């Protein structure tokens, strides 16, 4: 009697091109049937996304063997980015008034974010830690910019992963004027918002109202419009 290879040829053909990962095991029996493979091929994506977990369910088969179980995770997918490069340097001999335009230029050159943290350096000198969050493909260019336009003699570069919330920008019409509002979403639902500073500053100057009052007014109008009240 000829022996059939495992997984069965039909199961392999069904899973062909789906991205399913095959791992070698010592189990000498069928673990994936053609029917099970068809269900996976139609309804599964062979990746584990970042998610906010709501519940977990388990199913146990009748065969008494390790691994004879199925787990189902139910949750909301959270948007992720592939990765970023962090570029850092410590500076203690650069005029502080020149650091602000340096940060602006780095942002215009493609940095995702730039932060400056006060720090205490060698010999007790006050200094600044400049951190640039860069797309990996722009890291070399931004590092070169930092070397050329600051007093640093070197930078540190590390790779990092990040998980971010979904976001979108909406225009809100208020009694004071039109302002943009950045909306933070998780699972397609708004959970928080932030009025755009420049728009609120413009309205503040035009109306003579305090900036904080304008931002509160715009935020309240946006919450009503988005159903967050």
N, C-alpha and C positions, 0 to 999 in steps of 0.2 A: 504494500500500500504506500503510495507516494505521500509525502508530507507536504502540506501547504505552508508557504512562508507566512510569517506574522510581521506586521499587520497583513491582513488579507489583501490581495491585489485590488479588489474592488474598493476597499477603504482607502488605499493609497491613491487610487485614481480619482476618487471623489475629493480628497483633500489636496490634490495637486494644484499648486498655484494659489492656495488660500493664505499662505504664510504660516500654516501650522508648523510647530516645531516638534520634530521626532527625537526622542531621547532613548538611548539603549537601556533595556532592563533585562533582568534574568528570568522574568516571568515567562513560562512556557505555554501560555494560553492566550486566547484572543482578548484584548483589552478595548479595542475599538471595532465595533461592527460597522458594516456598510450603512446601515440605517442611522446609527449614531454619528457617523462621519458626515452623512448628508445633512443632518440637523445642524452640526457644527459649521459646515461649509456655508449654509444659508444664513444662520442667525448669529454667528460669532465673529468677533474680530480678535485676532491673536496678539493682543497687546494689553498691558495693564495701565490704564490711564490714571492720572491723579484725580481723586474723587473725594467728595464728602460722603462718608458711609452712613446709610440710614438703617439697614438691616442685613442680616446674614442668615442663610438657610442651608441645611445639610441634608443630603439623601444618602442612605447606606444600603448597599446591595446585599443580596442574600448569600453571596459567595464569601466564605471566611478566608479572606486573603488581604494582606496590607494594601492600602491604596484603593480599595473598592468603595470609594465614597465620592460624592460630588458636592461641591460648595458653590453657592450662588450669592454674589454680593450685589446689593441694590443700593444705588446712591446717585448723586449728581456729579457729573463730570466737571472738573475745575480746569480752566484753561491753563496750559503750560507752554513755556517757551523752551526751545532746545537747549539753551545754555548761554552764559555770558562770560566775558573775561573781565576780571577786576584788576585795574591798574592802580597801584598805590605808590606814593612817595612821601617822605618826610622832609619838610623844608623849615629852616630856622634863620635863613639869611636873605629873605625876599620881602620887600615892602608889602604890608598887608593890602594897601590900596591897589596893588597890581595883581593880586590873587583873584579879585572879582572879575575883571575882564578876561583873565585866563580861563576861568570857569565858563564864562559866556561863550568864548571862542571854542572850547571843547564841546559844548552842547551843539553849537552851530556846525561843528565838524562831524557830528553823528553820534556823540555819546548819549547813552540812554539816561544817565543821571551823573551828576557830579556833586560830591559833598566835601566839606572842609571841616575838620575836627581839630579844635585846639589841643595841643599835646605838650608835654614837657620832655625835652630832648637832653642829650648828653651835656654835661657841665651845667645843668640846671637852666638851659636856655629855653624860653618859650618858643614854640614852633607850631606848625600846622601839618596835619595829615590830610593829604589830598587823595580822594578815592574817586576813580572814574569807572563807571559801569559801561562796558562797551560790547557791541555785537562782536563775536569772534573775528569776523572778516575785517573789522575796522581797528582791531587792537593794535596792530603794528603802526598804523598811521597815527592813532591817538597817542601812543607811547612816544613816537617821534616828536609830535607836537609838544608834549609835556617836557621832553628833554630840551627842545629848542627854545621854548618860551618861558621857562622857569629856571631857577638857579640850581635845580637838582642835578646830581651827578649820576643818578640811576633810578630805575623804577622796578617794582615787583609786579609780576603778572601771575594770576592764578585763575583757574577755571572754576565756575560755580553753576549750579542749577538753580532755577527759581520757579515758583508757582505763583501765578498772578490771577486776580479776579478779572472777570470780563468787565469791559467798560465801554460806554458810548457817551456822546455829547448831544444834548438836546437844547433847543432854544426855548426859553420861557418868557412869555409876555406878561409883564406886571404893570401896575399903575405908574411905576417909576420909569419904565422903559423895558427894552428887550435885553436879556442877558443869557449867555450860555451857561449850562450846568453840566458838570461831569457826573455821570451816573455809574455807580458801582453795582455790578450784578453777579449773582452766583446762581448757577443753574437756570439762567435766563430770567431771573426775577430780581428787580431792584432791591437792594438792601441798604444803600446809603448814597449820599450825593454831596457834591461840593461845588458851590458857585465859582465861576471863573473870576479870578482876581481882577484882570484887566477890564472886563466888562463892568464889574461892580465899581471899580475905581473911576471909570468914565461916568457912570451914573452919579456917583458921589460928587464929582466935580460939577456936573451939570445941574444938580438939584441943591447942592449945598448941604446935603445930609451927611451924617457921619458914615464912614465906610462900613463899620460894623453893623449899623442899622440897615444899610442897603443890602448887605450880605444876608442878614437875617430875613429881610423881606423877600429876597429872591429865593432863598432856601425854602421858606414857608410856601411860596407859590408853587415851587417845583414839587414839594411833597404832596400838595393837594392834587396837582396834575397827574402825578405818578401813583397816587393812591397809597402813599406811605404814612398817612395820618389816621 
